[in-house]
């Protein structure tokens, strides 16, 4: 597992994308085990999906409230 290096916020798709690319580079450069990188990327993908779903839910609620 990687060190306890603090990562930035993961509040937006862009934040998650930045972290995803960081994990990818670490794995490519041999600074992270491939199995760890896969696990982190899977988690980041899940976070990305949750953010997308949350955003869609918020937009639907806003549209319904306007009607």
N, C-alpha and C positions, 0 to 999 in steps of 0.2 A: 504494500500500500504506500501511497505517496506520503511525504511528510505532512505535518499539520499546517502547511502553508495556507494562510488565509486567502480565500477567493473573494472576488467581488460579489456584489448583490446578484441575485438571480430573479429579478422582478419583471424582466421583459424578455421577449424572444431574442432580442439582440444580446442581452446579458448572457443568456444561455448559450447562444451561438459563440460568443467570445470564449466562454469556458470550454465548450465542445472543441473548439479549435486548439485551445491550450492543451487539453488532454490528448488530442490527436498528435500534436507536435511532440509532447513528452513521450508518447508511445513510439513514434517514428524514430526519435533520437535515443531510444533505449533507456530513458529515464523513468519509465513506468512499465510494469509488466502488462502484457497484452490482455491478460484476464482481468486485471484491475481496470484497464482502460475501457474494456467492453462493459464492465459493470457500471462505471461512471457514465459512459455514454448512454447506456440504457436508462439510468436514472434521469439524466438530462433530457432525454427524449420524452420520458414520462412527464417531467415538469413542463416541458414545452407544450405537450398535449393538454395538460391541465390549464395552463395559461390561455391557450386558444379557446378551450371550451368555456372557461370562465368569461372571457371577453365576449364570446358569442351569446352566452346566457345574459350578460349585462345588456347587450344590444337588443336582444329580443324583449327583455323587460321594458327597456326604454321605448321601443316601438309600440308595445302593448299599452303603455301608459299614455302615449300620444293619441291612441285611438279612442 
